[in-house]
Amino acid sequence: MTMKELESCIDAYGTDIYNFCLHLTKETELAEELYQDTFLTAVEIRGRIQNTENPKSYLLSISIRLWKNKQKKWAWRNRIAPISKLEETCDKDIFHEDSDTILKAEQVMIVRKAIQKLEEKYRIIVLLYYMEELSLKQISKMLHVPIGTIKSRLSTARKLLKSELEGYFYES
């Protein structure tokens, strides 16, 4: 892939990749760093990226691999010197919005929190399938996991989400 083709991929998929990084990391600063690292890595290995295949999937797999590597490093460092985390606060001013908008925003927030509670192996598949709208086959190829395992994890994730959201959206 040439540099010009990579630039067009950044234009086409940049927002999607950033949003995926944001959902994966749960923090804006980490998402921005992961996003930058993803495209830096893409620039370094652009010769191996084929534009005829799905470059978005390739970029998402780079993000996932980089994120997993960072988590391993942080886990190792945390064993040596634990880091305490500050509580995040929500600065949204919802007083100027109508009740439907507030309700929808609350529902979205509840679903996002439920997704964030999932184990990473389930969360990644849910995000790729629903947010990035990738097929099971594409996810399987991207994560180097058999398609049956992807189906099983997606099914488990759906059950976990259903039980988590039971009081909000489902009746028991």
C-alpha positions in Angstrom: 0.0 0.0 0.0 1.3 3.4 -0.9 1.4 6.4 1.4 -1.4 8.0 -0.6 -3.6 4.9 -0.3 -2.9 4.9 3.5 -3.9 8.6 3.7 -7.2 7.8 2.0 -7.7 4.9 4.5 -7.1 7.4 7.4 -9.6 9.7 5.9 -12.2 6.9 5.3 -11.8 4.9 8.5 -10.1 7.3 11.0 -13.2 8.2 12.9 -14.3 4.6 13.1 -10.8 3.5 14.4 -10.8 6.3 16.9 -14.2 5.4 18.2 -13.2 1.8 18.5 -10.1 2.8 20.4 -12.2 4.9 22.7 -14.5 2.0 23.5 -11.6 -0.3 24.0 -9.6 1.9 26.3 -12.5 3.7 28.1 -10.4 6.9 28.4 -9.9 9.7 25.9 -6.1 10.1 26.5 -5.5 6.4 26.1 -7.7 6.3 23.0 -5.8 9.1 21.4 -2.5 7.4 22.1 -3.7 4.1 20.8 -5.1 5.8 17.7 -1.8 7.5 17.0 0.1 4.3 17.6 -2.2 2.4 15.3 -1.5 4.7 12.4 2.2 5.0 13.1 2.4 1.2 13.0 0.4 1.2 9.8 2.8 3.7 8.2 5.7 1.5 9.3 4.2 -1.7 7.8 2.3 -0.2 4.9 4.1 -2.5 2.5 2.3 -5.5 4.1 -1.2 -4.0 4.0 -3.1 -4.9 0.9 -5.7 -2.4 -0.3 -7.7 -5.0 -2.1 -8.6 -6.7 1.2 -10.4 -4.9 4.0 -7.9 -2.3 5.3 -10.3 -1.3 8.1 -10.2 -4.8 9.5 -6.4 -4.7 9.3 -6.2 -1.4 11.1 -8.6 -2.6 13.8 -6.5 -5.7 14.3 -3.4 -3.4 14.7 -5.3 -1.5 17.4 -6.3 -4.7 19.2 -2.8 -6.1 19.2 -1.2 -2.8 20.4 -3.9 -2.5 23.2 -3.2 -6.0 24.4 0.5 -5.4 24.4 0.1 -2.2 26.4 -2.1 -4.0 28.9 0.5 -6.7 29.4 3.1 -4.0 30.0 0.8 -2.1 32.5 0.0 -5.4 34.3 3.7 -6.1 34.7 4.5 -2.6 35.9 1.5 -2.6 38.2 2.9 -5.8 39.9 6.1 -3.9 40.6 4.6 -0.5 41.6 0.8 -0.3 41.8 -0.8 2.8 40.3 -3.9 4.4 41.8 -6.6 5.8 39.5 -8.5 9.0 39.9 -12.3 8.9 39.6 -13.7 10.3 36.4 -16.6 12.8 36.6 -19.2 13.5 34.0 -19.3 17.1 32.9 -22.4 16.9 30.8 -25.0 19.6 31.2 -28.3 17.8 30.6 -30.7 20.5 31.9 -31.1 22.0 28.4 -32.2 18.8 26.7 -35.7 17.4 26.3 -36.8 14.3 28.2 -36.6 11.9 25.1 -33.0 13.0 24.5 -32.1 12.5 28.2 -33.7 9.1 28.2 -31.9 7.9 25.1 -28.6 9.3 26.4 -29.2 7.4 29.7 -30.0 4.2 27.8 -26.9 4.5 25.7 -24.8 5.1 28.8 -26.3 2.1 30.6 -25.6 -0.2 27.6 -22.0 1.2 27.3 -21.4 0.5 31.0 -22.7 -3.0 30.6 -20.4 -3.6 27.6 -17.4 -2.2 29.5 -18.1 -4.7 32.3 -17.7 -7.6 29.9 -14.4 -9.5 29.9 -12.1 -8.2 27.2 -12.5 -11.3 25.0 -16.3 -10.8 24.9 -16.1 -7.0 24.7 -13.8 -6.9 21.7 -16.1 -9.2 19.8 -19.3 -7.2 20.7 -17.6 -4.0 19.6 -16.3 -5.4 16.4 -19.7 -7.1 15.5 -22.1 -4.3 16.5 -20.1 -1.1 16.4 -17.8 -1.8 13.5 -20.4 -4.1 11.8 -17.9 -6.7 10.8 -19.0 -10.2 9.9 -18.2 -13.2 12.1 -15.8 -14.4 9.3 -14.0 -11.1 9.3 -13.7 -11.1 13.1 -12.4 -14.7 13.1 -9.8 -13.8 10.5 -8.8 -10.6 12.3 -8.4 -12.2 15.8 -7.0 -15.5 14.4 -9.7 -17.4 16.3 -12.0 -20.1 14.8 -15.4 -18.8 13.7 -17.1 -21.3 16.1 -15.3 -19.6 19.0 -16.4 -16.2 17.8 -20.0 -17.4 17.6 -19.7 -18.9 21.1 -18.2 -15.8 22.6 -20.8 -13.5 20.9 -23.6 -15.7 22.3 -22.1 -15.7 25.8 -21.7 -11.9 25.6 -25.3 -11.5 24.5 -26.4 -13.6 27.5 -24.2 -11.7 29.9 -25.5 -8.4 28.5 -29.1 -9.6 28.7 -28.7 -10.5 32.4 -26.9 -7.3 33.1 -29.6 -5.2 31.4 -32.5 -7.2 32.7 -33.8 -4.6 35.0 -33.5 -1.8 32.5 -34.7 -3.2 29.2 -35.9 -6.7 29.9 -38.4 -8.1 32.4 -37.3 -11.1 34.4 
